[in-house]
């Protein structure tokens, strides 16, 4: 069973890969190999009296990893447990998005099969049946992928555009909220004018994703949504498998007229339901 010591927190590299050790430069991009403590205040430098007087908003990014080689953490949540003695607000920035990929098959199909490769693992042959058509092939694609030991929440829908067919493959359930590798397709279909193209439609996040890089601590990271969290308003990440990790952004918003205080801070917490 997973242990608390299996969950580790590391800085992001910012502009100083591969081993940034400066919390003030923990501004996204790839994970560093330098750990931080469980207190989120380790990420931010103290503010000056002038900054407290005029107000300030700044950002940091760190990574959370399940360092176990064997054990997963289902129902992973993150949140700030408390904030102490200050009007300063700390918000979590994280996007939970399911990965979506599209298989386009050009030409006219009369039979045959495809084989999909997910992260080095091949599905069984996925046969095309003319009577079952596009919808039947979409079901077969989902079933073929979910038969792999690594997957269980894949869905697929298909559309016939006449000169080509398109299949939208979505990774949901325990496969969701994570960046997925692009599927590879082996084309063994029969017919005329056949070719296949596999493409990413949506990159999943946050698990296994890389944070955007900001070049200044006061520059907001592009495309990141920030939310207020608490023990009663936790952010669901989902199933955090062994060796997986994800980036977490933190926004510190200091209102103008704030009095600087050593008691200002919050405790970042992660919870889950170990098997």
C-alpha positions as CSV (number, residue, x, y, z in Angstrom):
1,X,0.0,0.0,0.0
2,X,1.2,3.5,-0.8
3,X,2.8,5.4,2.1
4,X,2.9,9.1,2.9
5,X,6.7,9.1,2.2
6,X,5.9,8.0,-1.4
7,X,4.5,11.4,-2.2
8,X,7.2,13.9,-3.0
9,X,7.3,17.6,-3.9
10,X,9.9,19.1,-6.2
11,X,10.6,22.6,-7.6
12,X,10.1,23.3,-11.2
13,X,13.2,24.2,-13.3
14,X,12.0,27.5,-14.7
15,X,14.8,28.8,-16.9
16,X,17.5,26.7,-15.1
17,X,17.1,23.0,-16.0
18,X,17.8,20.4,-15.1
19,X,18.2,21.0,-11.3
20,X,16.9,24.4,-10.3
21,X,17.3,24.9,-6.5
22,X,16.0,28.4,-6.2
23,X,12.3,28.7,-5.2
24,X,12.2,32.2,-6.7
25,X,13.1,30.6,-10.1
26,X,10.5,27.8,-9.7
27,X,8.5,29.3,-12.6
28,X,7.3,26.3,-14.5
29,X,8.7,24.1,-17.3
30,X,10.1,20.7,-16.4
31,X,10.4,19.3,-12.8
32,X,13.6,19.8,-10.9
33,X,15.2,17.1,-8.8
34,X,15.3,19.5,-5.8
35,X,12.6,18.8,-3.2
36,X,10.6,21.3,-1.2
37,X,8.9,20.9,2.1
38,X,5.2,20.4,2.8
39,X,4.7,24.0,3.7
40,X,3.8,26.0,0.6
41,X,5.5,29.2,2.0
42,X,8.8,27.6,1.1
43,X,8.1,28.7,-2.5
44,X,7.8,32.4,-1.9
45,X,10.3,35.0,-0.7
46,X,9.2,37.4,2.0
47,X,7.6,40.6,0.9
48,X,8.9,44.0,1.7
49,X,6.9,46.7,3.6
50,X,6.7,48.6,0.3
51,X,5.3,45.6,-1.5
52,X,2.8,45.0,1.2
53,X,1.8,48.7,1.0
54,X,1.1,48.8,-2.8
55,X,0.1,45.1,-3.2
56,X,1.6,42.3,-5.3
57,X,0.5,39.2,-7.3
58,X,3.2,36.6,-8.1
59,X,3.4,33.0,-9.1
60,X,5.3,29.8,-8.5
61,X,5.1,26.2,-9.8
62,X,6.1,22.9,-8.2
63,X,5.5,19.3,-9.0
64,X,3.9,16.5,-7.0
65,X,5.0,12.9,-7.7
66,X,3.9,9.4,-6.6
67,X,7.4,8.0,-6.0
68,X,6.2,4.5,-5.4
69,X,7.3,2.0,-8.1
70,X,4.3,-0.2,-7.6
71,X,1.4,1.5,-5.7
72,X,-1.3,3.9,-7.1
73,X,-3.2,6.5,-5.2
74,X,-6.9,6.6,-6.2
75,X,-9.1,9.7,-5.7
76,X,-6.2,12.1,-5.3
77,X,-7.3,15.6,-4.1
78,X,-5.2,18.7,-3.5
79,X,-6.0,21.8,-1.4
80,X,-4.8,24.5,1.0
81,X,-5.8,23.5,4.5
82,X,-5.5,26.9,6.1
83,X,-4.3,30.4,5.7
84,X,-2.9,32.3,8.6
85,X,-3.3,35.9,9.9
86,X,-3.3,37.8,6.6
87,X,-5.6,39.0,3.8
88,X,-3.2,37.5,1.3
89,X,-4.9,34.9,-0.8
90,X,-3.1,31.7,-2.1
91,X,-4.9,30.1,-5.1
92,X,-4.1,26.8,-6.8
93,X,-3.7,26.8,-10.6
94,X,-4.4,23.5,-12.3
95,X,-6.3,22.4,-15.4
96,X,-8.0,19.0,-15.4
97,X,-8.6,17.9,-19.0
98,X,-9.0,14.6,-20.7
99,X,-6.7,13.6,-23.5
100,X,-8.5,13.3,-26.9
101,X,-7.0,11.9,-30.1
102,X,-8.4,11.6,-33.6
103,X,-7.9,8.7,-36.1
104,X,-8.7,9.7,-39.7
105,X,-9.0,6.9,-42.3
106,X,-9.0,8.2,-45.9
107,X,-10.6,6.1,-48.7
108,X,-13.1,3.3,-48.9
109,X,-12.9,0.4,-46.5
110,X,-14.1,-3.0,-47.4
111,X,-12.5,-5.0,-44.5
112,X,-9.3,-5.8,-42.8
113,X,-8.1,-4.5,-39.5
114,X,-5.9,-2.0,-37.6
115,X,-3.6,-2.5,-34.7
116,X,-3.2,0.4,-32.2
117,X,0.0,0.8,-30.1
118,X,-0.4,2.5,-26.7
119,X,2.9,3.4,-25.0
120,X,4.7,0.3,-26.5
121,X,1.8,-2.1,-26.1
122,X,-0.2,-3.4,-29.1
123,X,-3.9,-4.1,-29.1
124,X,-5.3,-7.2,-30.7
125,X,-6.3,-6.8,-34.3
126,X,-9.3,-4.4,-34.5
127,X,-11.5,-5.7,-37.3
128,X,-13.6,-3.6,-39.6
129,X,-17.0,-5.0,-40.5
130,X,-18.9,-3.4,-43.3
131,X,-22.3,-4.3,-41.9
132,X,-21.4,-2.9,-38.5
133,X,-20.0,0.3,-40.2
134,X,-18.5,3.3,-38.5
135,X,-20.3,2.9,-35.2
136,X,-19.3,-0.7,-34.9
137,X,-15.7,0.0,-35.7
138,X,-15.7,2.8,-33.1
139,X,-16.9,0.4,-30.4
140,X,-14.3,-2.1,-31.5
141,X,-11.6,0.5,-31.2
142,X,-12.6,1.4,-27.6
143,X,-12.9,-2.3,-26.6
144,X,-9.5,-3.0,-28.1
145,X,-7.8,-0.2,-26.2
146,X,-9.6,-1.0,-22.9
147,X,-8.5,-4.6,-23.2
148,X,-4.9,-3.4,-22.6
149,X,-3.8,-3.6,-18.9
150,X,-3.0,0.1,-18.7
151,X,-6.4,1.4,-19.9
152,X,-10.0,1.1,-18.9
153,X,-11.8,4.4,-19.6
154,X,-11.4,4.9,-23.3
155,X,-14.4,5.8,-25.4
156,X,-14.6,6.2,-29.2
157,X,-17.1,7.8,-31.6
158,X,-17.0,7.7,-35.4
159,X,-18.3,9.8,-38.2
160,X,-18.4,8.9,-41.9
161,X,-17.7,12.0,-44.1
162,X,-18.0,10.1,-47.4
163,X,-14.4,10.2,-48.7
164,X,-13.0,9.6,-45.2
165,X,-14.0,8.4,-41.7
166,X,-12.9,10.0,-38.5
167,X,-12.8,8.4,-35.0
168,X,-12.5,10.5,-31.9
169,X,-10.8,8.6,-29.1
170,X,-11.2,10.1,-25.6
171,X,-9.4,9.0,-22.4
172,X,-11.7,9.3,-19.5
173,X,-12.3,7.6,-16.1
174,X,-9.0,6.4,-14.5
175,X,-7.3,7.3,-17.8
176,X,-8.4,10.9,-17.7
177,X,-6.9,14.1,-16.3
178,X,-3.5,13.1,-17.8
179,X,-1.4,13.6,-20.8
180,X,-1.4,10.5,-22.9
181,X,1.1,9.4,-25.5
182,X,0.0,9.6,-29.1
183,X,-1.4,6.3,-30.3
184,X,0.4,4.6,-33.2
185,X,-1.7,2.8,-35.9
186,X,-0.8,-0.1,-38.1
187,X,-3.0,-0.1,-41.1
188,X,-4.1,-3.6,-42.4
189,X,-7.4,-2.4,-43.9
190,X,-8.5,-3.5,-47.3
191,X,-10.3,-1.2,-49.9
192,X,-9.2,1.6,-52.1
193,X,-7.2,4.8,-51.6
194,X,-6.6,4.0,-47.9
195,X,-4.4,5.9,-45.6
196,X,-4.5,6.6,-41.9
197,X,-3.5,9.7,-39.8
198,X,-3.5,9.8,-36.0
199,X,-3.4,13.2,-34.3
200,X,-3.8,14.9,-31.0
201,X,-7.0,17.0,-30.6
202,X,-6.6,17.8,-26.9
203,X,-3.5,17.3,-24.7
204,X,-4.7,15.9,-21.3
205,X,-3.6,17.4,-18.0
206,X,-2.4,17.8,-15.3
207,X,-0.9,14.3,-14.7
208,X,2.2,13.7,-16.8
209,X,2.0,17.2,-18.3
210,X,4.7,19.8,-18.4
211,X,4.0,23.3,-17.0
212,X,4.2,26.4,-19.2
213,X,7.3,28.5,-18.5
214,X,7.0,32.1,-17.3
215,X,10.0,34.4,-17.4
216,X,8.9,36.6,-14.6
217,X,7.3,35.7,-11.2
218,X,4.7,38.4,-11.8
219,X,3.7,37.0,-15.2
220,X,0.5,34.9,-15.1
221,X,1.1,31.4,-16.7
222,X,-0.9,31.2,-20.0
223,X,-4.0,29.0,-20.0
224,X,-4.0,28.1,-16.3
225,X,-7.2,28.5,-14.2
226,X,-6.8,29.4,-10.5
227,X,-9.2,28.5,-7.8
228,X,-9.6,28.9,-4.1
229,X,-9.4,25.6,-2.2
230,X,-10.0,24.4,1.3
231,X,-10.6,21.1,3.1
232,X,-14.3,21.5,2.1
233,X,-13.5,22.6,-1.5
234,X,-10.7,20.2,-2.6
235,X,-9.5,19.9,-6.2
236,X,-9.9,16.4,-7.7
237,X,-6.9,15.1,-9.7
238,X,-8.0,11.5,-10.0
239,X,-5.9,8.3,-10.1
240,X,-2.3,9.1,-9.5
241,X,-0.5,5.9,-10.7
242,X,2.9,4.8,-9.5
243,X,5.8,7.0,-10.7
244,X,3.4,9.7,-12.1
245,X,3.4,13.3,-11.3
246,X,1.8,16.7,-12.1
247,X,2.6,20.4,-11.9
248,X,0.8,22.7,-9.5
249,X,0.8,26.5,-9.9
250,X,0.3,28.8,-6.9
251,X,-0.8,32.4,-7.1
252,X,-0.1,34.7,-4.2
253,X,-2.3,37.8,-4.2
254,X,-1.3,40.5,-1.6
255,X,-3.9,43.3,-1.4
256,X,-2.6,46.9,-1.2
257,X,-2.3,48.1,2.4
258,X,-1.5,44.6,3.8
259,X,0.7,44.5,6.9
260,X,3.6,42.2,6.4
261,X,3.4,39.3,8.8
262,X,5.5,36.2,9.6
263,X,2.3,34.3,10.3
264,X,1.1,34.6,6.7
265,X,1.0,31.3,4.9
266,X,-0.8,28.1,4.2
267,X,-0.4,24.3,4.3
268,X,-0.6,22.5,1.0
269,X,-2.2,19.0,1.4
270,X,-2.8,16.0,-0.8
271,X,-5.2,13.3,0.1
272,X,-6.3,10.0,-1.5
273,X,-7.8,6.6,-0.9
274,X,-5.0,4.0,-0.8
275,X,-5.9,0.5,-2.0
